[in-house]
Structure formats: structure tokens, C-alpha cells
Amino acid sequence: MPETMRAIEISQPGGPEVLTLTDRPVPQPGHGQLLLKVAYAGVNRPDALQRAGAYDPPAGASDLPGLEASGEVVAYAGVTEYAVGDKVCGLLPGGGYAEYVVTPAAHCLPIPKGMSLKRAACLPETCFTVWSNVFTRGGLKAGERFLVHGGSSGIGTTAIQLASALGARVFTTAGSDAKCQACLDLGAERAINYRDEDFVKVLRAEGGADLILDMVGGDYIPRNIRALADDGRLVHIAFLSGPKAELNFAQIMARRLTVTGSTLRPQSDLAKARIAQDLAEAVWPLVEAGKMAPVMDSEFALEEAAAAHARMESSGHIGKIVLKVG
């Protein structure tokens, strides 16, 4: 085992250019943790928020970016469910942009049968987020009308596939005809180009959305309220257009609406372990049956992390972006 590893650090808050290749000591696993030799690391919006100084890692977590990875178990402490040499993918508290990373074993899952390490690196962050917010918090059921904004994003492509596979009617928004077509190909019943159509009108014509998953915020918040059916639920997971809006709460009361949301990273290790168990039971069989798979946009070398972030922030991508580490 080497003493040092290549890693990408955030030299100072700023744009993609502040992502810098450096050498760091190889971390050591604590009790209940795995040490992974990273093959691929997923690139996600929270990484960019951390880079910009707007999303600090939780206490005790690595200051390096990277919230998901795939790789090989090379060491562990106080763990019985995995062995050295096992191939896994895992949700990370941070540190994925590096050749080695530690994470709780309970936040890892085996690589689905037949799936490459590259694709598997893209499963944890989106699957943990979608499952916990759409199905656990949002309570989506078969036959319900589900609207997910940003359908061509990593979260969106995962949400479309899972909701469709589990019997929901899926509606989505995207910013181009090509992105809308990609969403339809994944199982969406209706893809709304938000530059040309009003999603509120489309959903109201269908009877309203039973559940909306939103990562836009801003002026979408009151529009989401109008797009909901009576007894509908609105779940927020991000605010790309800002967290503030003016709302008429009388509408929420009169129509018995639920407005909620969550962030994943600050949740307890136990909460994340419970989500991982749900995924093993409900989602991994769908993946292995070919009913859901990460949509891949592009791959960059570890030292090209700045270019990967620029690609993500251009919003030109469809699906997931990864860093090739191993």
C-alpha cells in the first residue's frame, strides 16, 4: 500500500480552475469503514457547490470533493460483510476525487451483476437521493402522476427510470428537444421543453401532479404549487435558482398540499445505511434486470476535474459525468 496518493483538492473557493492536482496521504479506515482503491468517481452538483464555498463537508469528512465512487476494497476495520478484493460502489462523505477513499461499509453496495465499474460509480449519489426523496419522503405510488424537473440530469435520468419501472406516470422538464427526447427514451410519458411550454398548464390539463421533485427553486416554487393536484406533494432537493419565493399558504392549506425536502450529505450514518438497505432490496434487482442504468455523458481523467466541472456547469450534458481515477 503506498503512503501517498494523487488527489484533486480545492485550492480556494471559486470556479473550476481552483481544482488542483496534489499528493495526499492515503487515508486509513476507522471502525466500520472500507478503504477503496478508486476506479471511477462520479461528478455531481454538490461537488461544484463545495468548490464554490457554498457546501462545507460535515465534521470529520475529507475536505476533498467527491461523493460517490466505485472501486476495490483494499483494507477495512471492524467489517465482516466485505473482503479485500471485493468490487463495490459507495456513497462517500467526501474524498472521491482521489486514488483511495474511506467510507462506511454500510454505505456501500456490490457492483450490480454485468455492470462496469464506470457505470457503477454513477449509481450511489443519484439512487440514494431519488429513493429517499421520491419513494420514502415523497411516497410515490404506481399510477400516480410524477413530475421531475431537470429530467436529463443525473438525478432526473435516475428518477425517470425508477418511477417508470415502479409504475408511475412520469412527466419531466428539460431545456432542449434533444434532452426531451432522451427523457422520453428513458420512459417519460411527456417531456416538456421549458423554453417553449409551461409545465403548469401541461400538468393541470392532466389533473395535476401527485408528486414533484424539484432542484430548481426560485420562481419554480409557486409554479410547482399551482401544478400540484389536491393532496399533492412537493419535494425539494436543491435550489439552482435560489431558495426564496413568495407563496400563498392558503393554497397549501385549502388543497392539503405537502411541501418538504432534504439534503443527503448531512444525514446520519444510520440514515444512509437504511437507504442503502432499501436500495439493495428494491433497486439493485431492477438494475440487474436491465430496467434501470446510469445514463453516461462523458469521462474525464482525474487531472481533468476542472474540465469535468465546466462540462457539468454548462448544463449541456445528458446524464452522468465521471472521473477515471484507477
Secondary structure, DSSP 8 states (H G I E B T S, - for coil): --SEEEEEEE-SSSSGGGEEEEEEE-----TTEEEEEEEEEEE-HHHHHHHTTSS---TTS-SS--SEEEEEEEEEES--S--TT-EEEEE-SS--SBSEEEEEGGGEEE--TT--HHHHTTSHHHHHHHIIIIIIIS---TT-EEEESSTTSHHHHHHHHHHHHTT-EEEEEESSHHHHHHHHHTT-SEEEETTTS-HHHHHHHTT-EEEEEES--TTHHHHHHHHEEEEEEEEE---TT-S-----HHHHHHTT-EEEE--STTS-HHHHHHHHHHIIIIIHHHHHTTS----EEEEEEGGGHHHHHHHHHTT---SEEEEE--
